[in-house]
Amino acid sequence: MRCPIESHDSAELLLAYCARKLEPEMAAILERHMEVCPDCLAFYEGQKQVWDALDSWEAEPVSDDFDSRLYARIEREPVSFWTRMQGFYAGSWSRRAIPLTAAAGLLLTAGLILQRPEKPTSVEHGSTAAKAEVIAPDQLERTVEDMELLRQFTSLARTEGSPSDAL
């Protein structure tokens, strides 16, 4: 058997043995290896001390009023700048920023859909043939609906005030 400490690819074998998760056949092979390898034996003994300490450790009981004291302490803490900016503070402007961001995305999408790059004319058999780009009616209808939705978002944002009002 190759030494698990020297070969980093099988070092997890020692950890599995210490955690008592190794199959009995493999555990027997590793035990025989530890009889001749002082490094693996020292690693095992150190890990065994850690596992024994964890097995004997008992958590302190939690008081009945722990939750109420915790929430009261959280309420007393000042709200940081980043918390307010992320919208977790009461009166958050993020509720208005999300629709405005969506409207900007729709506007960008509509602009990309409506943008038509110039295409060079192609020459077929000695004559110039012009190519026309066809826009599907449902694409035009979706674009008009998106523009109407954008107009509604804009008017809603104006009636609620600017995002800087909430800060």
Summary of the structure (lengths in Angstrom):
residues: 167
radius of gyration: 34.5
end to end distance: 66.8
largest distance: 92.7
contacts: 326
relative contact order: 0.07
helix: 64%
strand: 4%
